[in-house]
Amino acid sequence: MPDFPPLKNDLILRVARGESTKRTPVWMMRQAGRYLPEYQKVRSKHEFFDVVGTPELAAEVTIQPIDRFDLDAAIIFSDILVIPQALGLEVQMVKGKGPHFPEPLRSPSDMSRLTEEPDVDEELGHVYDALTLTRHELDGRVPLIGFSGAPWTLMAYMIEGGGSKNYKRARAWLYEAPDAAHSLLQQTTDVIVDYLIGQVRAGAQMLQVFDSWAGLFGPQTFRTFALPYLKQIAERVKKECPDVPMVVFAKGAHYALEDLVETEYEIIGLDWTMDPKAARLVVGERATLQGNLDPCTLYGDGETIRRAVQDMLAGFGSHRHIANLGHGMHPDHDPEHARIFVDSVHEVSEQMRGV
Amino acid sequence: MPDFPPLKNDLILRVARGESTKRTPVWMMRQAGRYLPEYQKVRSKHEFFDVVGTPELAAEVTIQPIDRFDLDAAIIFSDILVIPQALGLEVQMVKGKGPHFPEPLRSPSDMSRLTEEPDVDEELGHVYDALTLTRHELDGRVPLIGFSGAPWTLMAYMIEGGGSKNYKRARAWLYEAPDAAHSLLQQTTDVIVDYLIGQVRAGAQMLQVFDSWAGLFGPQTFRTFALPYLKQIAERVKKECPDVPMVVFAKGAHYALEDLVETEYEIIGLDWTMDPKAARLVVGERATLQGNLDPCTLYGDGETIRRAVQDMLAGFGSHRHIANLGHGMHPDHDPEHARIFVDSVHEVSEQMRGV
């Protein structure tokens, strides 16, 4: 393990473990990204996947929001689709359209095109290098989060070849070819496990698994095709890295809260459709909850944002909560509104505790 | 009221009212549509909105699935976007892409382009004519359902100009311009009320309100921008047509089940992410539940479909349930799998009752 600078703000790690803190920690999904002019400046000179693939650039954009806002965590600038890339599929980032796979998996027989046991260190070493460099450059200001896409979400992208209206090609596999689906999910899981462990060794202090398309399942299909792999990831990563908190963010999986509490993830990310108070009632103190302001709230004025933050914090309570948005920042968000969000979380949460 | 043929199968209307029946009634959202070769044949000769706008053609495609399957209801072939058309906006149906508004509402000032009090009978008389004709041609075989989009869903389309990844332009209005949003929602509500009452006068025997984009809300925004208008619609329509059962299908509004039970809608449509048993526990016998098989189940084989139907029926129970999919049929579904779904509902539900 490289000799990293000592951590000055461990708020988020303590809340992950269930400790009480003087204020609620806060970060924002996609906090490094297109809504920041300093990010746009980097992107004007480099393609998206070149930024991801060049440790110096990835470190630079990862730290940009930390320099600008009073955030309690950094998240490495990367993309969930580096895993399909490691599995041998080409992924392009098409301006204004998002990710595009020129040759997606159209049928189970296409799985033969995937690299069977990819050398994850070799294929994704650039992410590890970016984590190590960022951890040094952060100089202990805040913890650094690593992440991965979840097996189902990656499977959905690999089959659809990009964004899709209802992801029905991928969903069709669950019913038409369940054995092939399980095999693909297991193959992806194996890579994810190696990748997350590698990220911790390279410097990640917390890990998040993004199951962005969990909302396409119902409760039964989630229990069959998502939950077993999510559990397996946490169990296998924790065996190697027992002290690194893990977040599961299964967007849209409103029906799965009770299932997710029973896993080894310490933190459950919630999207903005979840009622904070109702979620807390189900979860109690058994897990830390992360989220969940509607990102569109940031289109409102300062008063609107502050009121929404108050409601959110009152709903989750002052214990075991990491404030975040319920989904990522949008490219047209005003950075000053992000600042109001971050600062409001700190101010209001300190008031709530009578600090 | 025209002199319509007597109804031979009133199963769905009785279940709507809470009566016990010998079997569970079933219909499918988008049961008239592209997965049927006989529909494709009509569409090969006529544009989408020409079929909607020509009563003879609309009646023909409405009845196609009734001729083919043992369904317990017909739903008039139309589109939720006829209301934006009545409000003066042009809507095109673009092949392979879906609806497209050449001039959507880009800002609240664009609302001045909307027809303030459209003559609904004049603008949408073709739908009324289609209902009357279909009701005659159905000859009482099954009840005929009329429908409308909900205010928020129509607002989302009018602002986005078509399908969208996250509908953030429309969602931004809720925070940036809440007064304009309420004004647009009220204007749309007024048209919807007239339109639904007109549909009943023309022959509709049950009504469904589709809030297809309710899942973009959280619980608070739903209560502010959707629920009051949905309630208003039911109250105002019921004042004129107290005996016509009404369905509210707020897709993705998992957080709103308790709110919806408190409205005047007798029937709550559920998408496939809702657990039937859990929903029944919340709702009890206070409402009829409609749904909710994952449409992708129909990509599976007969055994897969039958097993899923069994699980669904066991979850909802044999009282106050109308079987349906949790969303519409897909264009690439096999009609024979739709038949297995419909027949399985009847067979299994009769077995459950020991018929």
Contacts between the chains, C-beta under 8 A, distances in Angstrom:
chain1	res1	chain2	res2	distance
A	98	B	165	8.0
A	163	B	165	6.4
A	165	B	98	8.0
A	165	B	163	6.4
A	166	B	327	7.8
A	166	B	330	7.9
A	168	B	295	7.9
A	168	B	296	6.1
A	168	B	330	5.7
A	168	B	332	7.9
A	171	B	294	7.4
A	171	B	296	4.0
A	171	B	299	7.7
A	172	B	296	5.7
A	172	B	299	4.1
A	174	B	296	6.8
A	175	B	296	5.7
A	175	B	297	5.7
A	175	B	298	7.8
A	175	B	299	4.5
A	175	B	300	3.5
A	175	B	304	5.8
A	176	B	299	4.8
A	176	B	300	6.4
A	215	B	215	7.9
A	215	B	252	8.0
A	215	B	273	6.6
A	217	B	273	7.1
A	218	B	272	4.6
A	218	B	273	5.3
A	218	B	274	7.5
A	218	B	275	7.4
A	218	B	292	8.0
A	218	B	294	5.5
A	218	B	326	7.4
A	219	B	273	7.5
A	219	B	275	4.6
A	219	B	278	7.9
A	220	B	311	7.0
A	221	B	294	6.9
A	252	B	215	8.0
A	252	B	273	7.1
A	254	B	254	4.6
A	254	B	255	7.2
A	254	B	273	6.9
A	255	B	254	7.2
A	255	B	273	6.0
A	255	B	274	7.1
A	255	B	275	5.6
A	255	B	278	7.5
A	272	B	218	4.7
A	273	B	215	6.6
A	273	B	217	7.1
A	273	B	218	5.3
A	273	B	219	7.5
A	273	B	252	7.1
A	273	B	254	7.0
A	273	B	255	6.0
A	274	B	218	7.5
A	274	B	255	7.1
A	275	B	218	7.4
A	275	B	219	4.6
A	275	B	255	5.6
A	278	B	219	7.9
A	278	B	255	7.5
A	292	B	218	8.0
A	294	B	171	7.4
A	294	B	218	5.5
A	294	B	221	6.9
A	295	B	168	7.9
A	296	B	168	6.1
A	296	B	171	4.1
A	296	B	172	5.7
A	296	B	174	6.8
A	296	B	175	5.7
A	297	B	175	5.7
A	298	B	175	7.9
A	299	B	171	7.7
A	299	B	172	4.1
A	299	B	175	4.5
A	299	B	176	4.9
A	300	B	175	3.5
A	300	B	176	6.4
A	304	B	175	5.7
A	311	B	220	7.0
A	326	B	218	7.4
A	327	B	166	7.8
A	330	B	166	7.9
A	330	B	168	5.7
A	332	B	168	7.9
